[in-house]
Amino acid sequence: MVSTSLLSLKKREGQSQQHRSPKKHMKSPTAELLITFYRLLDLLLTCYLNCLHTQLVSGLGD
């Protein structure tokens, strides 16, 4: 349940970012670094949640 809601949120975020991107041609390097850092953090969190979810499911299966 949680993973599907996260996926739908990410799809919405991606769409909104695509609409905004043409307006912002100039980005400061710090902003780029923050965005990259945020994406890496988000990826790590997603992987962690997925691992936690699979552990819970396998634990319930036993």
N, CA, C, O and CB atoms as a CASP TS submission, in Angstrom:
PFRMAT TS
TARGET T0000
AUTHOR 0000-0000-0000
METHOD Language model
MODEL 1
PARENT N/A
ATOM      1  N   MET     1       0.834  -1.208   0.000  1.00  0.00           N
ATOM      2  CA  MET     1       0.000   0.000   0.000  1.00  0.00           C
ATOM      3  C   MET     1       0.871   1.263   0.000  1.00  0.00           C
ATOM      4  O   MET     1       0.634   2.203  -0.759  1.00  0.00           O
ATOM      5  CB  MET     1      -0.945   0.003   1.227  1.00  0.00           C
ATOM      6  N   VAL     2       1.884   1.256   0.872  1.00  0.00           N
ATOM      7  CA  VAL     2       2.750   2.432   0.991  1.00  0.00           C
ATOM      8  C   VAL     2       3.526   2.683  -0.301  1.00  0.00           C
ATOM      9  O   VAL     2       3.631   3.821  -0.761  1.00  0.00           O
ATOM     10  CB  VAL     2       3.726   2.257   2.163  1.00  0.00           C
ATOM     11  N   SER     3       4.071   1.607  -0.885  1.00  0.00           N
ATOM     12  CA  SER     3       4.902   1.762  -2.081  1.00  0.00           C
ATOM     13  C   SER     3       4.107   2.334  -3.260  1.00  0.00           C
ATOM     14  O   SER     3       4.632   3.136  -4.032  1.00  0.00           O
ATOM     15  CB  SER     3       5.511   0.415  -2.472  1.00  0.00           C
ATOM     16  N   THR     4       2.850   1.922  -3.397  1.00  0.00           N
ATOM     17  CA  THR     4       2.047   2.429  -4.514  1.00  0.00           C
ATOM     18  C   THR     4       1.770   3.920  -4.353  1.00  0.00           C
ATOM     19  O   THR     4       1.802   4.668  -5.331  1.00  0.00           O
ATOM     20  CB  THR     4       0.722   1.656  -4.620  1.00  0.00           C
ATOM     21  N   SER     5       1.497   4.356  -3.115  1.00  0.00           N
ATOM     22  CA  SER     5       1.238   5.781  -2.896  1.00  0.00           C
ATOM     23  C   SER     5       2.503   6.597  -3.152  1.00  0.00           C
ATOM     24  O   SER     5       2.436   7.706  -3.683  1.00  0.00           O
ATOM     25  CB  SER     5       0.725   6.025  -1.459  1.00  0.00           C
ATOM     26  N   LEU     6       3.656   6.043  -2.772  1.00  0.00           N
ATOM     27  CA  LEU     6       4.926   6.726  -3.032  1.00  0.00           C
ATOM     28  C   LEU     6       5.179   6.856  -4.526  1.00  0.00           C
ATOM     29  O   LEU     6       5.643   7.893  -5.000  1.00  0.00           O
ATOM     30  CB  LEU     6       6.085   5.978  -2.366  1.00  0.00           C
ATOM     31  N   LEU     7       4.871   5.791  -5.265  1.00  0.00           N
ATOM     32  CA  LEU     7       5.072   5.818  -6.715  1.00  0.00           C
ATOM     33  C   LEU     7       4.187   6.869  -7.371  1.00  0.00           C
ATOM     34  O   LEU     7       4.639   7.610  -8.245  1.00  0.00           O
ATOM     35  CB  LEU     7       4.786   4.440  -7.321  1.00  0.00           C
ATOM     36  N   SER     8       2.929   6.932  -6.951  1.00  0.00           N
ATOM     37  CA  SER     8       2.015   7.917  -7.539  1.00  0.00           C
ATOM     38  C   SER     8       2.473   9.336  -7.213  1.00  0.00           C
ATOM     39  O   SER     8       2.356  10.236  -8.045  1.00  0.00           O
ATOM     40  CB  SER     8       0.575   7.692  -7.029  1.00  0.00           C
ATOM     41  N   LEU     9       2.995   9.535  -5.998  1.00  0.00           N
ATOM     42  CA  LEU     9       3.521  10.845  -5.622  1.00  0.00           C
ATOM     43  C   LEU     9       4.714  11.214  -6.494  1.00  0.00           C
ATOM     44  O   LEU     9       4.831  12.355  -6.941  1.00  0.00           O
ATOM     45  CB  LEU     9       3.921  10.861  -4.139  1.00  0.00           C
ATOM     46  N   LYS    10       5.599  10.252  -6.736  1.00  0.00           N
ATOM     47  CA  LYS    10       6.781  10.522  -7.554  1.00  0.00           C
ATOM     48  C   LYS    10       6.395  10.848  -8.986  1.00  0.00           C
ATOM     49  O   LYS    10       7.021  11.700  -9.617  1.00  0.00           O
ATOM     50  CB  LYS    10       7.730   9.329  -7.529  1.00  0.00           C
ATOM     51  N   LYS    11       5.371  10.180  -9.507  1.00  0.00           N
ATOM     52  CA  LYS    11       4.915  10.468 -10.865  1.00  0.00           C
ATOM     53  C   LYS    11       4.400  11.900 -10.949  1.00  0.00           C
ATOM     54  O   LYS    11       4.690  12.618 -11.906  1.00  0.00           O
ATOM     55  CB  LYS    11       3.815   9.472 -11.297  1.00  0.00           C
ATOM     56  N   ARG    12       3.636  12.306  -9.943  1.00  0.00           N
ATOM     57  CA  ARG    12       3.110  13.678  -9.918  1.00  0.00           C
ATOM     58  C   ARG    12       4.250  14.680  -9.828  1.00  0.00           C
ATOM     59  O   ARG    12       4.244  15.697 -10.523  1.00  0.00           O
ATOM     60  CB  ARG    12       2.136  13.873  -8.733  1.00  0.00           C
ATOM     61  N   GLU    13       5.238  14.394  -8.968  1.00  0.00           N
ATOM     62  CA  GLU    13       6.386  15.285  -8.825  1.00  0.00           C
ATOM     63  C   GLU    13       7.135  15.417 -10.143  1.00  0.00           C
ATOM     64  O   GLU    13       7.525  16.517 -10.534  1.00  0.00           O
ATOM     65  CB  GLU    13       7.328  14.775  -7.730  1.00  0.00           C
ATOM     66  N   GLY    14       7.336  14.297 -10.827  1.00  0.00           N
ATOM     67  CA  GLY    14       8.046  14.304 -12.100  1.00  0.00           C
ATOM     68  C   GLY    14       7.332  15.140 -13.137  1.00  0.00           C
ATOM     69  O   GLY    14       7.965  15.877 -13.894  1.00  0.00           O
ATOM     70  N   GLN    15       6.008  15.028 -13.176  1.00  0.00           N
ATOM     71  CA  GLN    15       5.221  15.801 -14.134  1.00  0.00           C
ATOM     72  C   GLN    15       5.322  17.294 -13.828  1.00  0.00           C
ATOM     73  O   GLN    15       5.499  18.103 -14.739  1.00  0.00           O
ATOM     74  CB  GLN    15       3.748  15.350 -14.115  1.00  0.00           C
ATOM     75  N   SER    16       5.210  17.664 -12.544  1.00  0.00           N
ATOM     76  CA  SER    16       5.267  19.077 -12.177  1.00  0.00           C
ATOM     77  C   SER    16       6.653  19.651 -12.468  1.00  0.00           C
ATOM     78  O   SER    16       6.773  20.806 -12.877  1.00  0.00           O
ATOM     79  CB  SER    16       4.912  19.262 -10.689  1.00  0.00           C
ATOM     80  N   GLN    17       7.707  18.841 -12.255  1.00  0.00           N
ATOM     81  CA  GLN    17       9.064  19.299 -12.546  1.00  0.00           C
ATOM     82  C   GLN    17       9.259  19.516 -14.037  1.00  0.00           C
ATOM     83  O   GLN    17       9.947  20.455 -14.439  1.00  0.00           O
ATOM     84  CB  GLN    17      10.090  18.295 -12.024  1.00  0.00           C
ATOM     85  N   GLN    18       8.669  18.668 -14.860  1.00  0.00           N
ATOM     86  CA  GLN    18       8.797  18.811 -16.306  1.00  0.00           C
ATOM     87  C   GLN    18       8.129  20.101 -16.778  1.00  0.00           C
ATOM     88  O   GLN    18       8.624  20.760 -17.692  1.00  0.00           O
ATOM     89  CB  GLN    18       8.183  17.598 -17.024  1.00  0.00           C
ATOM     90  N   HIS    19       7.014  20.457 -16.159  1.00  0.00           N
ATOM     91  CA  HIS    19       6.316  21.679 -16.560  1.00  0.00           C
ATOM     92  C   HIS    19       7.096  22.921 -16.140  1.00  0.00           C
ATOM     93  O   HIS    19       7.075  23.936 -16.836  1.00  0.00           O
ATOM     94  CB  HIS    19       4.907  21.713 -15.954  1.00  0.00           C
ATOM     95  N   ARG    20       7.787  22.840 -14.998  1.00  0.00           N
ATOM     96  CA  ARG    20       8.511  23.995 -14.484  1.00  0.00           C
ATOM     97  C   ARG    20       9.861  24.190 -15.172  1.00  0.00           C
ATOM     98  O   ARG    20      10.348  25.316 -15.276  1.00  0.00           O
ATOM     99  CB  ARG    20       8.713  23.852 -12.992  1.00  0.00           C
ATOM    100  N   SER    21      10.464  23.104 -15.639  1.00  0.00           N
ATOM    101  CA  SER    21      11.844  23.154 -16.123  1.00  0.00           C
ATOM    102  C   SER    21      12.130  24.194 -17.217  1.00  0.00           C
ATOM    103  O   SER    21      13.191  24.817 -17.164  1.00  0.00           O
ATOM    104  CB  SER    21      12.212  21.820 -16.636  1.00  0.00           C
ATOM    105  N   PRO    22      11.251  24.421 -18.204  1.00  0.00           N
ATOM    106  CA  PRO    22      11.587  25.420 -19.228  1.00  0.00           C
ATOM    107  C   PRO    22      11.769  26.835 -18.675  1.00  0.00           C
ATOM    108  O   PRO    22      12.521  27.627 -19.244  1.00  0.00           O
ATOM    109  CB  PRO    22      10.513  25.438 -20.281  1.00  0.00           C
ATOM    110  N   LYS    23      11.093  27.159 -17.580  1.00  0.00           N
ATOM    111  CA  LYS    23      11.185  28.503 -17.017  1.00  0.00           C
ATOM    112  C   LYS    23      12.546  28.742 -16.363  1.00  0.00           C
ATOM    113  O   LYS    23      13.076  29.853 -16.406  1.00  0.00           O
ATOM    114  CB  LYS    23      10.068  28.726 -15.997  1.00  0.00           C
ATOM    115  N   LYS    24      13.105  27.694 -15.759  1.00  0.00           N
ATOM    116  CA  LYS    24      14.373  27.843 -15.040  1.00  0.00           C
ATOM    117  C   LYS    24      15.531  27.375 -15.914  1.00  0.00           C
ATOM    118  O   LYS    24      15.873  26.192 -15.924  1.00  0.00           O
ATOM    119  CB  LYS    24      14.346  27.050 -13.714  1.00  0.00           C
ATOM    120  N   HIS    25      16.128  28.308 -16.643  1.00  0.00           N
ATOM    121  CA  HIS    25      17.275  27.945 -17.466  1.00  0.00           C
ATOM    122  C   HIS    25      18.558  28.062 -16.654  1.00  0.00           C
ATOM    123  O   HIS    25      19.466  27.241 -16.784  1.00  0.00           O
ATOM    124  CB  HIS    25      17.348  28.836 -18.722  1.00  0.00           C
ATOM    125  N   MET    26      18.621  29.097 -15.810  1.00  0.00           N
ATOM    126  CA  MET    26      19.807  29.322 -15.001  1.00  0.00           C
ATOM    127  C   MET    26      19.605  28.739 -13.606  1.00  0.00           C
ATOM    128  O   MET    26      18.657  29.091 -12.904  1.00  0.00           O
ATOM    129  CB  MET    26      20.132  30.825 -14.919  1.00  0.00           C
ATOM    130  N   LYS    27      20.508  27.846 -13.216  1.00  0.00           N
ATOM    131  CA  LYS    27      20.468  27.279 -11.867  1.00  0.00           C
ATOM    132  C   LYS    27      21.835  27.451 -11.224  1.00  0.00           C
ATOM    133  O   LYS    27      22.867  27.242 -11.862  1.00  0.00           O
ATOM    134  CB  LYS    27      20.055  25.775 -11.896  1.00  0.00           C
ATOM    135  N   SER    28      21.828  27.833  -9.960  1.00  0.00           N
ATOM    136  CA  SER    28      23.095  27.970  -9.253  1.00  0.00           C
ATOM    137  C   SER    28      23.667  26.596  -8.937  1.00  0.00           C
ATOM    138  O   SER    28      22.913  25.642  -8.746  1.00  0.00           O
ATOM    139  CB  SER    28      22.914  28.788  -7.962  1.00  0.00           C
ATOM    140  N   PRO    29      24.994  26.481  -8.879  1.00  0.00           N
ATOM    141  CA  PRO    29      25.613  25.179  -8.595  1.00  0.00           C
ATOM    142  C   PRO    29      25.162  24.591  -7.261  1.00  0.00           C
ATOM    143  O   PRO    29      25.031  23.375  -7.123  1.00  0.00           O
ATOM    144  CB  PRO    29      27.122  25.314  -8.600  1.00  0.00           C
ATOM    145  N   THR    30      24.926  25.466  -6.275  1.00  0.00           N
ATOM    146  CA  THR    30      24.477  24.979  -4.968  1.00  0.00           C
ATOM    147  C   THR    30      23.095  24.356  -5.069  1.00  0.00           C
ATOM    148  O   THR    30      22.812  23.349  -4.420  1.00  0.00           O
ATOM    149  CB  THR    30      24.466  26.118  -3.941  1.00  0.00           C
ATOM    150  N   ALA    31      22.241  24.952  -5.880  1.00  0.00           N
ATOM    151  CA  ALA    31      20.901  24.405  -6.088  1.00  0.00           C
ATOM    152  C   ALA    31      20.986  23.038  -6.763  1.00  0.00           C
ATOM    153  O   ALA    31      20.271  22.107  -6.391  1.00  0.00           O
ATOM    154  CB  ALA    31      20.043  25.370  -6.935  1.00  0.00           C
ATOM    155  N   GLU    32      21.863  22.926  -7.752  1.00  0.00           N
ATOM    156  CA  GLU    32      22.070  21.648  -8.439  1.00  0.00           C
ATOM    157  C   GLU    32      22.551  20.582  -7.463  1.00  0.00           C
ATOM    158  O   GLU    32      22.085  19.443  -7.494  1.00  0.00           O
ATOM    159  CB  GLU    32      23.080  21.809  -9.587  1.00  0.00           C
ATOM    160  N   LEU    33      23.491  20.962  -6.590  1.00  0.00           N
ATOM    161  CA  LEU    33      24.012  20.032  -5.590  1.00  0.00           C
ATOM    162  C   LEU    33      22.922  19.596  -4.625  1.00  0.00           C
ATOM    163  O   LEU    33      22.826  18.419  -4.278  1.00  0.00           O
ATOM    164  CB  LEU    33      25.167  20.667  -4.819  1.00  0.00           C
ATOM    165  N   LEU    34      22.105  20.539  -4.195  1.00  0.00           N
ATOM    166  CA  LEU    34      21.009  20.229  -3.277  1.00  0.00           C
ATOM    167  C   LEU    34      20.011  19.284  -3.919  1.00  0.00           C
ATOM    168  O   LEU    34      19.541  18.341  -3.282  1.00  0.00           O
ATOM    169  CB  LEU    34      20.305  21.509  -2.832  1.00  0.00           C
ATOM    170  N   ILE    35      19.685  19.534  -5.184  1.00  0.00           N
ATOM    171  CA  ILE    35      18.740  18.678  -5.910  1.00  0.00           C
ATOM    172  C   ILE    35      19.314  17.268  -6.050  1.00  0.00           C
ATOM    173  O   ILE    35      18.611  16.281  -5.835  1.00  0.00           O
ATOM    174  CB  ILE    35      18.420  19.274  -7.310  1.00  0.00           C
ATOM    175  N   THR    36      20.591  17.182  -6.410  1.00  0.00           N
ATOM    176  CA  THR    36      21.245  15.877  -6.551  1.00  0.00           C
ATOM    177  C   THR    36      21.274  15.145  -5.218  1.00  0.00           C
ATOM    178  O   THR    36      20.995  13.949  -5.150  1.00  0.00           O
ATOM    179  CB  THR    36      22.674  16.042  -7.095  1.00  0.00           C
ATOM    180  N   PHE    37      21.616  15.876  -4.155  1.00  0.00           N
ATOM    181  CA  PHE    37      21.663  15.294  -2.814  1.00  0.00           C
ATOM    182  C   PHE    37      20.288  14.796  -2.397  1.00  0.00           C
ATOM    183  O   PHE    37      20.156  13.707  -1.838  1.00  0.00           O
ATOM    184  CB  PHE    37      22.185  16.317  -1.798  1.00  0.00           C
ATOM    185  N   TYR    38      19.260  15.601  -2.673  1.00  0.00           N
ATOM    186  CA  TYR    38      17.891  15.227  -2.336  1.00  0.00           C
ATOM    187  C   TYR    38      17.468  13.967  -3.089  1.00  0.00           C
ATOM    188  O   TYR    38      16.818  13.091  -2.519  1.00  0.00           O
ATOM    189  CB  TYR    38      16.930  16.379  -2.652  1.00  0.00           C
ATOM    190  N   ARG    39      17.835  13.875  -4.361  1.00  0.00           N
ATOM    191  CA  ARG    39      17.474  12.700  -5.170  1.00  0.00           C
ATOM    192  C   ARG    39      18.170  11.447  -4.658  1.00  0.00           C
ATOM    193  O   ARG    39      17.568  10.375  -4.606  1.00  0.00           O
ATOM    194  CB  ARG    39      17.833  12.930  -6.647  1.00  0.00           C
ATOM    195  N   LEU    40      19.450  11.584  -4.276  1.00  0.00           N
ATOM    196  CA  LEU    40      20.190  10.444  -3.722  1.00  0.00           C
ATOM    197  C   LEU    40      19.578   9.999  -2.400  1.00  0.00           C
ATOM    198  O   LEU    40      19.422   8.804  -2.150  1.00  0.00           O
ATOM    199  CB  LEU    40      21.676  10.804  -3.524  1.00  0.00           C
ATOM    200  N   LEU    41      19.234  10.966  -1.558  1.00  0.00           N
ATOM    201  CA  LEU    41      18.614  10.676  -0.273  1.00  0.00           C
ATOM    202  C   LEU    41      17.276   9.982  -0.476  1.00  0.00           C
ATOM    203  O   LEU    41      16.953   9.021   0.222  1.00  0.00           O
ATOM    204  CB  LEU    41      18.430  11.963   0.541  1.00  0.00           C
ATOM    205  N   ASP    42      16.509  10.468  -1.428  1.00  0.00           N
ATOM    206  CA  ASP    42      15.206   9.886  -1.752  1.00  0.00           C
ATOM    207  C   ASP    42      15.372   8.453  -2.243  1.00  0.00           C
ATOM    208  O   ASP    42      14.598   7.569  -1.874  1.00  0.00           O
ATOM    209  CB  ASP    42      14.481  10.732  -2.815  1.00  0.00           C
ATOM    210  N   LEU    43      16.385   8.230  -3.076  1.00  0.00           N
ATOM    211  CA  LEU    43      16.648   6.889  -3.601  1.00  0.00           C
ATOM    212  C   LEU    43      17.028   5.930  -2.476  1.00  0.00           C
ATOM    213  O   LEU    43      16.548   4.798  -2.422  1.00  0.00           O
ATOM    214  CB  LEU    43      17.765   6.934  -4.659  1.00  0.00           C
ATOM    215  N   LEU    44      17.903   6.400  -1.574  1.00  0.00           N
ATOM    216  CA  LEU    44      18.312   5.573  -0.437  1.00  0.00           C
ATOM    217  C   LEU    44      17.126   5.245   0.459  1.00  0.00           C
ATOM    218  O   LEU    44      16.975   4.108   0.908  1.00  0.00           O
ATOM    219  CB  LEU    44      19.400   6.282   0.374  1.00  0.00           C
ATOM    220  N   LEU    45      16.291   6.236   0.716  1.00  0.00           N
ATOM    221  CA  LEU    45      15.114   6.040   1.555  1.00  0.00           C
ATOM    222  C   LEU    45      14.156   5.046   0.917  1.00  0.00           C
ATOM    223  O   LEU    45      13.598   4.187   1.599  1.00  0.00           O
ATOM    224  CB  LEU    45      14.405   7.372   1.806  1.00  0.00           C
ATOM    225  N   THR    46      13.967   5.163  -0.385  1.00  0.00           N
ATOM    226  CA  THR    46      13.083   4.241  -1.109  1.00  0.00           C
ATOM    227  C   THR    46      13.615   2.812  -1.023  1.00  0.00           C
ATOM    228  O   THR    46      12.855   1.875  -0.777  1.00  0.00           O
ATOM    229  CB  THR    46      12.944   4.670  -2.589  1.00  0.00           C
ATOM    230  N   CYS    47      14.925   2.648  -1.226  1.00  0.00           N
ATOM    231  CA  CYS    47      15.541   1.310  -1.131  1.00  0.00           C
ATOM    232  C   CYS    47      15.382   0.749   0.269  1.00  0.00           C
ATOM    233  O   CYS    47      15.064  -0.427   0.443  1.00  0.00           O
ATOM    234  CB  CYS    47      17.037   1.365  -1.509  1.00  0.00           C
ATOM    235  N   TYR    48      15.604   1.600   1.275  1.00  0.00           N
ATOM    236  CA  TYR    48      15.483   1.172   2.670  1.00  0.00           C
ATOM    237  C   TYR    48      14.061   0.726   2.983  1.00  0.00           C
ATOM    238  O   TYR    48      13.854  -0.309   3.615  1.00  0.00           O
ATOM    239  CB  TYR    48      15.898   2.304   3.617  1.00  0.00           C
ATOM    240  N   LEU    49      13.086   1.507   2.540  1.00  0.00           N
ATOM    241  CA  LEU    49      11.681   1.160   2.767  1.00  0.00           C
ATOM    242  C   LEU    49      11.311  -0.131   2.054  1.00  0.00           C
ATOM    243  O   LEU    49      10.579  -0.955   2.602  1.00  0.00           O
ATOM    244  CB  LEU    49      10.768   2.294   2.299  1.00  0.00           C
ATOM    245  N   ASN    50      11.810  -0.314   0.840  1.00  0.00           N
ATOM    246  CA  ASN    50      11.544  -1.548   0.095  1.00  0.00           C
ATOM    247  C   ASN    50      12.126  -2.757   0.814  1.00  0.00           C
ATOM    248  O   ASN    50      11.472  -3.795   0.920  1.00  0.00           O
ATOM    249  CB  ASN    50      12.121  -1.453  -1.323  1.00  0.00           C
ATOM    250  N   CYS    51      13.359  -2.624   1.311  1.00  0.00           N
ATOM    251  CA  CYS    51      13.998  -3.721   2.048  1.00  0.00           C
ATOM    252  C   CYS    51      13.217  -4.026   3.317  1.00  0.00           C
ATOM    253  O   CYS    51      12.986  -5.190   3.643  1.00  0.00           O
ATOM    254  CB  CYS    51      15.463  -3.371   2.393  1.00  0.00           C
ATOM    255  N   LEU    52      12.814  -2.989   4.029  1.00  0.00           N
ATOM    256  CA  LEU    52      12.042  -3.145   5.256  1.00  0.00           C
ATOM    257  C   LEU    52      10.725  -3.846   4.962  1.00  0.00           C
ATOM    258  O   LEU    52      10.298  -4.726   5.710  1.00  0.00           O
ATOM    259  CB  LEU    52      11.788  -1.782   5.916  1.00  0.00           C
ATOM    260  N   HIS    53      10.087  -3.451   3.873  1.00  0.00           N
ATOM    261  CA  HIS    53       8.801  -4.033   3.484  1.00  0.00           C
ATOM    262  C   HIS    53       8.948  -5.509   3.150  1.00  0.00           C
ATOM    263  O   HIS    53       8.128  -6.326   3.571  1.00  0.00           O
ATOM    264  CB  HIS    53       8.213  -3.282   2.287  1.00  0.00           C
ATOM    265  N   THR    54       9.988  -5.858   2.396  1.00  0.00           N
ATOM    266  CA  THR    54      10.201  -7.265   2.033  1.00  0.00           C
ATOM    267  C   THR    54      10.519  -8.099   3.268  1.00  0.00           C
ATOM    268  O   THR    54      10.097  -9.251   3.360  1.00  0.00           O
ATOM    269  CB  THR    54      11.340  -7.393   1.002  1.00  0.00           C
ATOM    270  N   GLN    55      11.259  -7.528   4.221  1.00  0.00           N
ATOM    271  CA  GLN    55      11.562  -8.239   5.466  1.00  0.00           C
ATOM    272  C   GLN    55      10.289  -8.486   6.262  1.00  0.00           C
ATOM    273  O   GLN    55      10.102  -9.569   6.816  1.00  0.00           O
ATOM    274  CB  GLN    55      12.573  -7.445   6.313  1.00  0.00           C
ATOM    275  N   LEU    56       9.417  -7.490   6.320  1.00  0.00           N
ATOM    276  CA  LEU    56       8.146  -7.638   7.034  1.00  0.00           C
ATOM    277  C   LEU    56       7.288  -8.708   6.387  1.00  0.00           C
ATOM    278  O   LEU    56       6.705  -9.547   7.074  1.00  0.00           O
ATOM    279  CB  LEU    56       7.388  -6.307   7.071  1.00  0.00           C
ATOM    280  N   VAL    57       7.210  -8.677   5.065  1.00  0.00           N
ATOM    281  CA  VAL    57       6.393  -9.651   4.333  1.00  0.00           C
ATOM    282  C   VAL    57       6.941 -11.067   4.518  1.00  0.00           C
ATOM    283  O   VAL    57       6.178 -12.002   4.760  1.00  0.00           O
ATOM    284  CB  VAL    57       6.341  -9.294   2.834  1.00  0.00           C
ATOM    285  N   SER    58       8.263 -11.223   4.403  1.00  0.00           N
ATOM    286  CA  SER    58       8.865 -12.552   4.570  1.00  0.00           C
ATOM    287  C   SER    58       8.719 -13.024   6.018  1.00  0.00           C
ATOM    288  O   SER    58       8.548 -14.216   6.274  1.00  0.00           O
ATOM    289  CB  SER    58      10.361 -12.531   4.161  1.00  0.00           C
ATOM    290  N   GLY    59       8.787 -12.081   6.963  1.00  0.00           N
ATOM    291  CA  GLY    59       8.593 -12.426   8.377  1.00  0.00           C
ATOM    292  C   GLY    59       7.185 -12.915   8.642  1.00  0.00           C
ATOM    293  O   GLY    59       6.983 -13.861   9.403  1.00  0.00           O
ATOM    294  N   LEU    60       6.214 -12.276   8.020  1.00  0.00           N
ATOM    295  CA  LEU    60       4.818 -12.691   8.169  1.00  0.00           C
ATOM    296  C   LEU    60       4.571 -14.027   7.484  1.00  0.00           C
ATOM    297  O   LEU    60       3.757 -14.829   7.942  1.00  0.00           O
ATOM    298  CB  LEU    60       3.876 -11.624   7.596  1.00  0.00           C
ATOM    299  N   GLY    61       5.281 -14.260   6.384  1.00  0.00           N
ATOM    300  CA  GLY    61       5.129 -15.515   5.647  1.00  0.00           C
ATOM    301  C   GLY    61       5.590 -16.713   6.459  1.00  0.00           C
ATOM    302  O   GLY    61       5.004 -17.792   6.372  1.00  0.00           O
ATOM    303  N   ASP    62       6.649 -16.523   7.254  1.00  0.00           N
ATOM    304  CA  ASP    62       7.154 -17.620   8.088  1.00  0.00           C
ATOM    305  C   ASP    62       6.169 -17.864   9.213  1.00  0.00           C
ATOM    306  O   ASP    62       6.387 -18.746  10.044  1.00  0.00           O
ATOM    307  CB  ASP    62       8.573 -17.302   8.654  1.00  0.00           C
TER
END
